[in-house]
């Protein structure tokens, strides 16, 4: 590794003005990130269009909790099949 080069680059970057740092950030940001963000915006717009402009109304925390519970049950069933009998099922 060329530590001298890295040290020199760090000094140069630290000497940049905020505007120059912003330009450097823009130039070094991956186009894949920009493309992914643009795709996400397009998908969001399509969803809103299909829903008549009404945003999704969901409790994300509850959804994550439910998904974790389901995955935990799947793992328990896979690891301990003898416990997946109805009398041992933990589901509410």
C-alpha positions in Angstrom: 0.0 0.0 0.0 1.2 3.5 -0.9 0.8 5.3 2.5 2.6 8.3 1.3 0.1 8.8 -1.5 -2.8 8.3 0.9 -1.3 10.9 3.3 -0.9 13.4 0.5 -4.4 12.8 -0.8 -5.8 13.3 2.7 -3.9 16.6 3.1 -5.3 17.8 -0.3 -8.8 16.8 0.6 -8.6 18.5 4.0 -7.5 21.7 2.3 -10.5 21.8 -0.1 -13.3 24.4 0.4 -16.8 23.0 1.3 -17.8 23.7 -2.4 -14.8 21.7 -3.7 -15.5 18.9 -1.3 -19.1 18.7 -2.5 -17.9 18.6 -6.1 -15.4 15.9 -5.2 -18.2 13.9 -3.5 -20.4 14.3 -6.6 -17.6 13.2 -8.9 -16.6 10.1 -6.8 -20.1 8.9 -6.0 -20.9 5.7 -7.9 -23.4 6.0 -10.8 -24.9 2.7 -9.5 -26.0 4.5 -6.4 -27.6 7.3 -8.5 -29.2 4.7 -10.8 -30.6 2.7 -7.8 -32.0 5.9 -6.2 -33.6 6.9 -9.5 -35.1 3.4 -9.9 -36.5 3.6 -6.4 -38.1 7.0 -7.1 -39.7 5.6 -10.3 -41.1 2.5 -8.4 -42.5 4.8 -5.7 -44.2 6.9 -8.3 -45.7 3.9 -10.0 -47.0 2.6 -6.6 -48.5 6.0 -5.8 -50.1 6.1 -9.3 -51.7 2.7 -8.8 -53.0 3.7 -5.4 -54.5 7.0 -6.7 -51.8 9.1 -4.9 -52.6 7.5 -1.5 -49.3 6.6 0.2 -48.9 3.1 1.8 -50.4 3.1 5.3 -48.5 0.5 7.3 -46.7 0.2 10.5 -43.2 -0.8 9.4 -42.1 -1.8 12.9 -45.1 -4.1 13.2 -44.4 -5.6 9.7 -40.7 -6.2 10.7 -41.8 -7.8 13.9 -44.3 -10.1 12.2 -41.7 -11.1 9.6 -39.2 -11.9 12.3 -41.7 -14.0 14.2 -42.6 -15.9 11.0 -38.9 -16.5 10.3 -38.2 -17.6 13.9 -41.1 -20.1 13.6 -39.7 -21.4 10.3 -36.2 -21.9 11.8 -37.7 -23.6 14.9 -39.7 -26.0 12.6 -36.6 -26.7 10.5 -34.2 -27.2 13.5 -36.6 -29.0 15.8 -39.2 -30.8 13.7 -40.4 -32.8 16.7 -41.5 -29.5 18.3 -43.6 -28.4 15.3 -46.4 -30.7 16.3 -49.6 -28.7 17.0 -49.4 -29.2 20.8 -46.0 -27.6 20.8 -46.6 -24.8 18.4 -45.8 -21.4 19.9 -48.0 -19.4 17.5 -50.8 -17.4 19.1 
